[in-house]
Amino acid sequence: MEWLDGKRVFIRRDREEEGFDGVVTQVKGKWIYVAVSDPDPVGFDGIWVNTELQREIAVLK
């Protein structure tokens, strides 16, 4: 998963239209940390994603 480090990604949730985008800033085994591009100040800064449990991660251009 190290090849994802520094890439802008979209993490899809259960439904195709739900998810979020951000940049992968850390890779630790099967876990990646995505710094989320969320302008909402009450949202969150980032999220750890278990790549074995996540069904789909899209690398954005």
C-alpha positions as CSV (number, residue, x, y, z in Angstrom):
1,M,0.0,0.0,0.0
2,E,3.0,2.3,0.2
3,W,2.4,3.3,-3.4
4,L,-0.8,5.2,-2.2
5,D,1.3,7.5,0.0
6,G,0.9,11.1,-1.2
7,K,-1.9,10.2,-3.6
8,R,-5.3,12.0,-3.7
9,V,-8.0,9.3,-3.2
10,F,-11.7,9.0,-2.9
11,I,-13.0,6.6,-0.3
12,R,-16.5,5.2,-1.1
13,R,-18.9,4.5,1.6
14,D,-21.8,1.9,1.4
15,R,-23.6,3.7,-1.3
16,E,-21.9,4.8,-4.5
17,E,-22.7,8.5,-4.1
18,E,-21.5,8.7,-0.5
19,G,-17.8,9.1,0.4
20,F,-15.1,11.6,0.8
21,D,-11.8,12.6,-0.8
22,G,-8.4,13.5,0.6
23,V,-4.7,12.8,0.5
24,V,-3.0,9.7,1.9
25,T,-0.4,11.0,4.4
26,Q,0.6,7.8,6.2
27,V,0.7,4.1,5.4
28,K,1.1,1.5,8.2
29,G,0.6,-2.1,6.9
30,K,-3.0,-2.5,5.9
31,W,-4.0,0.9,7.3
32,I,-3.8,4.2,5.5
33,Y,-4.4,7.7,6.9
34,V,-6.4,10.0,4.6
35,A,-6.2,13.7,5.4
36,V,-9.8,14.7,4.4
37,S,-10.5,17.6,2.1
38,D,-13.5,18.8,4.1
39,P,-14.2,22.5,4.3
40,D,-16.6,22.0,7.2
41,P,-14.9,23.2,10.4
42,V,-17.0,20.9,12.5
43,G,-16.1,17.8,10.4
44,F,-12.9,15.8,10.8
45,D,-9.3,16.3,9.7
46,G,-8.6,12.8,8.6
47,I,-9.5,9.1,9.0
48,W,-7.7,5.8,9.3
49,V,-8.9,3.3,6.7
50,N,-8.4,-0.5,6.9
51,T,-7.7,-1.4,3.3
52,E,-8.6,-5.0,3.9
53,L,-12.1,-4.0,5.0
54,Q,-12.7,-1.1,2.6
55,R,-14.3,-2.3,-0.6
56,E,-13.2,0.5,-2.9
57,I,-10.5,3.2,-3.0
58,A,-10.2,5.3,-6.1
59,V,-7.0,7.2,-6.9
60,L,-8.0,10.6,-8.3
61,K,-6.1,12.4,-11.0
